[in-house]
Amino acid sequence: MTIPLQMPAGFEAYARSPDFTPETLPARLQAAHATKAGTWGLLHVLEGEVLFQLEPPYSGERRARAGETIVIEAEVPHHVALSQAGRIYIEFYRKAEDSAIS
């Protein structure tokens, strides 16, 4: 499986995590976990470097440095590690509602 390079079209941000550092990065993010159905994430690296790894049955990893992002696909198990001291946050996305009145 390939880690997407960008968010799919038609998604909008609806929530944001606090900033995390090596001292505050929750254990649950460092262990295998996944977003719920329909929820994508965009991991923002503010400082340092992060390692994002997919969990079985998938395989793949991506490193990102300050100013870069990593797309987190809905329901795909993964974990995160700060490979250099730094600061990250995660933005959560869902498919935009069609607000057109018919």
N, C-alpha and C positions, 0 to 999 in steps of 0.2 A: 504494500500500500504506500502510496506517495502522500506526503504531508502537503496539503494545498498551499500554494504561494499567496493566494488572496481570498478574501471572503467572497462567497457567491453573491451574485447580483440579487437585489431585492431584500436584503437583510438590513435591519436597523439595530443600533445599540439600545439596550434598555436597562443595563445595570453595569456597575463597575466595582471591582474589589478595592480594598484599601491598598496602599503601597506595601510591598513585602520586602524585607531584607533577609539575609541569612539567619538572623536571630528571630525574625517574626514569621518566616515562611511556615505555614501550618504543616504538620506531619501528614495530614490527609492529602496535601498536594504533592508531597514527596513520595507518596506510595501510589500504587495503581488506583486510578479512579477515572470516571468519565462524566461528561456533562449529560444532562437528561435529553430525551428525545426532543428534537427541534431547537436545541440550544447550542450555538457555536460560541467559541471564545476567540479573542484576539489578545495574545500575551504581548505586552509592551515592555521592552527592556529600557529602563531609564538610565541605569548605571551598571557597569560590570558586564558579565556574560552569563547566559542561562543555557542549560542543556535540556532539551525537550525530547523525551523518548517514548515511542509507542510501546504498548504492552502486548503480549501474545493474545490472540492469534496473529496480530499485526507485527510488523517490524519496520523500523525506520527511526531516524533521529535528526534533529536539527539544532545547531548552535546559533545563538543570536547575541549580538553585542548592543551596547547603548545606541538607541535610535532605530533599532530594528524591531520587527514584530514576528510572531509565529501564529499561524492560524490553527485553531483547535477544532477539529471536526466533531459534530454532535455524536454522542454515544461511542466514540472510539477511545478505548482505555489507553491511558498514558500516565507519565509522571514527570515532574519538573525538579531540576536541581540547579542552584546557583553555582556555576563552576568557577566564578570569580566573585568576590564580594561585590554586591551591587544592590539594585532596587528594581522591582518589577511590579506591574499590576495587570489585571485581566479585565477586559471589557467583554460583556456578554451580549450576544446578538440573537435575534429571532427573525423569522420571515415577517416582512412588513405587512400589516393588515391592509386590505384593499378598502380604502375609505371613500371610494367613489360612490355617489348615490345614484342608484339606477331607477 
